[in-house]
Amino acid sequence: MPTAALFATHLQSASVTRQTDDSPESRGTPAASSPESSAVSDSPRVEVHPDKEAIVDFDPSLTFECVDDCTWCCQHGVLLYEPDLLELAGCASLADATTQVRGEDFVRKEEKDRSEHVDDEGEACYFLREDGLCSLHAEHDWKPARCSVFPLAVTVEDGDIHVSVRDSAHEHCEGLDVSDRRVVDHLDAFLPEVLWDLDDPATRREL
């Protein structure tokens, strides 16, 4: 697995276009300026972990706090990085809980026998319990790296990690701007250190 320094060098030569869930790039059309990038004229560079920085492309006054019964972020399949797989293997059966798509490992979605805490197709994350809690977080005090990133989006430009707010979060996430907990002051909780060691930490890939 590349080190953080190799990761930066590897990407320095190419600027990776920022993409979000519904980005115009994914549809083959030119991208317009996102609300996050236009809202902040000079994106601050923040040290998230020792010697690991991110460029903040959202309004620094943004706050976030998980809201009871809002399980929107748990209604997706979750991309797993190698450290996640190793940790998950100690918590659950990988054969039951995961699936592979395009050569990448995901926590799978499954149909739930209930009407709450599910998406429009009646599905949700394998680990989302009937009470709306994540069994991994509640029973093992752990969750995959990509779960920590919600509701943010990670992209890479000229070797730098950029962080913004997912476009879909503005529509569905109930925890935005409902508390005094500024996201920019707690980026270490949203951005695990492993992101700086990856070839591609961007969050545009989904199940």
Secondary structure per residue as TSV (DSSP state, phi and psi in degrees):
chain	resnum	aa	ss	phi	psi
A	1	M	-	360.0	131.0
A	2	P	-	-63.2	148.1
A	3	T	-	-77.7	171.0
A	4	A	H	-60.5	-38.2
A	5	A	H	-67.2	-44.0
A	6	L	H	-63.6	-37.1
A	7	F	H	-59.3	-45.3
A	8	A	H	-66.4	-42.2
A	9	T	H	-65.5	-40.7
A	10	H	H	-59.7	-36.2
A	11	L	H	-98.1	-5.2
A	12	Q	H	-62.5	-31.1
A	13	S	T	-81.4	-10.0
A	14	A	S	-137.7	130.2
A	15	S	-	-86.8	122.1
A	16	V	-	-90.9	122.4
A	17	T	-	-64.5	132.1
A	18	R	-	-66.3	133.9
A	19	Q	-	-135.4	148.0
A	20	T	-	-126.1	-175.0
A	21	D	T	-50.3	-44.8
A	22	D	T	-116.3	38.6
A	23	S	-	-66.6	144.5
A	24	P	G	-60.6	-31.6
A	25	E	G	-57.8	-39.1
A	26	S	G	-68.5	-16.5
A	27	R	G	-102.0	1.8
A	28	G	T	80.8	19.1
A	29	T	S	-118.0	155.4
A	30	P	-	-59.7	145.8
A	31	A	-	-86.4	139.7
A	32	A	-	-96.2	161.6
A	33	S	-	-64.0	133.0
A	34	S	-	-78.9	157.0
A	35	P	H	-59.1	-34.4
A	36	E	H	-66.2	-43.9
A	37	S	H	-72.2	-33.2
A	38	S	H	-77.7	-21.2
A	39	A	H	-76.6	-21.4
A	40	V	-	-121.7	113.8
A	41	S	S	-73.3	-41.9
A	42	D	S	-121.8	99.9
A	43	S	-	-68.1	123.7
A	44	P	-	-75.2	147.5
A	45	R	E	-97.8	123.6
A	46	V	E	-119.9	134.5
A	47	E	E	-80.4	111.1
A	48	V	E	-85.9	-45.2
A	49	H	E	-131.5	163.4
A	50	P	T	-51.0	121.6
A	51	D	T	64.4	19.5
A	52	K	E	-129.8	112.5
A	53	E	E	-112.8	156.4
A	54	A	E	-136.7	149.9
A	55	I	E	-98.8	124.7
A	56	V	E	-90.7	113.8
A	57	D	-	-107.6	39.0
A	58	F	S	-141.6	165.9
A	59	D	-	-61.3	118.9
A	60	P	T	-59.7	-15.6
A	61	S	T	-82.0	-5.9
A	62	L	-	-57.8	134.7
A	63	T	B	-118.0	159.4
A	64	F	B	-152.3	139.9
A	65	E	-	-152.8	132.5
A	66	C	-	-58.2	138.7
A	67	V	-	-109.6	135.3
A	68	D	T	-55.2	136.4
A	69	D	T	72.9	1.0
A	70	C	-	-93.5	102.5
A	71	T	-	-115.1	28.5
A	72	W	G	-55.8	-43.4
A	73	C	G	-69.8	-14.6
A	74	C	G	-96.6	11.4
A	75	Q	S	-105.3	24.2
A	76	H	S	-125.8	157.5
A	77	G	-	-76.4	143.1
A	78	V	E	-109.4	123.4
A	79	L	E	-66.6	134.9
A	80	L	E	-111.5	130.1
A	81	Y	-	-87.7	167.5
A	82	E	H	-55.1	-45.1
A	83	P	H	-62.1	-32.8
A	84	D	H	-63.9	-43.6
A	85	L	H	-60.6	-43.2
A	86	L	H	-63.6	-41.5
A	87	E	H	-69.2	-41.7
A	88	L	H	-64.8	-32.3
A	89	A	T	-60.6	-24.4
A	90	G	T	-87.4	-3.5
A	91	C	T	-114.5	-25.8
A	92	A	S	-158.4	169.7
A	93	S	-	-77.3	119.4
A	94	L	H	-64.6	-33.4
A	95	A	H	-63.3	-36.1
A	96	D	H	-83.0	-37.1
A	97	A	H	-95.9	-14.6
A	98	T	E	-123.4	162.9
A	99	T	E	-145.0	160.8
A	100	Q	E	-112.2	133.6
A	101	V	E	-134.9	126.1
A	102	R	T	52.3	36.3
A	103	G	T	79.4	6.9
A	104	E	E	-117.0	150.8
A	105	D	E	-94.2	136.5
A	106	F	E	-131.6	147.9
A	107	V	E	-69.8	129.3
A	108	R	-	-82.0	156.0
A	109	K	E	-89.4	153.2
A	110	E	E	-143.2	156.2
A	111	E	E	-71.9	132.9
A	112	K	-	-107.9	143.9
A	113	D	S	-89.1	64.4
A	114	R	S	-165.1	168.9
A	115	S	S	-106.5	-12.4
A	116	E	S	-106.9	155.8
A	117	H	S	59.3	41.2
A	118	V	-	-140.1	162.8
A	119	D	-	-84.3	-171.4
A	120	D	T	-64.3	-20.8
A	121	E	T	-95.2	5.3
A	122	G	S	79.1	19.2
A	123	E	E	-112.6	160.2
A	124	A	E	-160.0	176.2
A	125	C	E	-57.0	143.2
A	126	Y	T	-51.8	-33.6
A	127	F	T	-95.8	2.5
A	128	L	B	-80.6	118.3
A	129	R	-	-80.8	169.7
A	130	E	T	-63.3	-29.2
A	131	D	T	-82.4	5.1
A	132	G	S	85.1	7.5
A	133	L	-	-103.0	152.1
A	134	C	B	-82.5	125.6
A	135	S	H	-67.4	-31.0
A	136	L	H	-65.4	-45.9
A	137	H	H	-71.5	-42.7
A	138	A	H	-73.0	-36.7
A	139	E	H	-102.1	-20.8
A	140	H	H	-124.7	-1.1
A	141	D	S	52.4	43.6
A	142	W	-	-152.3	151.7
A	143	K	-	-151.6	154.5
A	144	P	-	-60.2	155.9
A	145	A	H	-55.9	-41.3
A	146	R	H	-67.6	-25.8
A	147	C	H	-68.6	-34.7
A	148	S	H	-65.7	-33.0
A	149	V	H	-69.9	-32.6
A	150	F	T	-52.9	138.8
A	151	P	T	-95.5	23.7
A	152	L	E	-87.7	166.4
A	153	A	E	-126.2	138.9
A	154	V	E	-111.4	132.3
A	155	T	E	-134.7	171.9
A	156	V	E	-129.8	131.7
A	157	E	E	-135.9	122.4
A	158	D	T	51.5	39.5
A	159	G	T	83.6	-3.6
A	160	D	E	-101.0	139.1
A	161	I	E	-79.1	126.2
A	162	H	E	-110.4	144.4
A	163	V	E	-128.9	131.8
A	164	S	E	-136.0	-171.8
A	165	V	E	-104.3	132.6
A	166	R	-	-55.7	137.1
A	167	D	H	-56.7	-42.4
A	168	S	H	-68.0	-23.5
A	169	A	H	-66.4	-34.1
A	170	H	H	-62.5	-28.4
A	171	E	H	-88.7	-32.8
A	172	H	H	-118.8	-27.7
A	173	C	-	-80.1	123.3
A	174	E	T	-87.5	-3.9
A	175	G	T	-92.5	-1.1
A	176	L	B	-77.1	129.9
A	177	D	T	55.8	43.7
A	178	V	S	-120.1	5.3
A	179	S	S	-144.6	-173.1
A	180	D	S	-100.8	5.8
A	181	R	-	-85.2	99.1
A	182	R	B	-72.5	129.3
A	183	V	G	-60.4	-41.9
A	184	V	G	-62.8	-24.2
A	185	D	G	-84.2	-8.3
A	186	H	G	-131.9	31.9
A	187	L	H	-61.7	-25.6
A	188	D	H	-64.8	-25.1
A	189	A	H	-79.0	-24.0
A	190	F	H	-95.1	-29.5
A	191	L	S	-117.5	93.7
A	192	P	-	-61.6	150.8
A	193	E	G	-59.3	-28.2
A	194	V	G	-59.0	-24.3
A	195	L	G	-59.0	-33.7
A	196	W	G	-76.5	-10.8
A	197	D	G	-99.7	-0.8
A	198	L	S	-94.1	149.9
A	199	D	S	-64.4	-38.8
A	200	D	-	-142.5	93.9
A	201	P	-	-86.3	3.9
A	202	A	-	-61.7	144.7
A	203	T	T	-95.3	12.6
A	204	R	T	-73.9	-16.2
A	205	R	-	-84.0	128.7
A	206	E	-	-136.8	159.7
A	207	L	-	-69.9	360.0
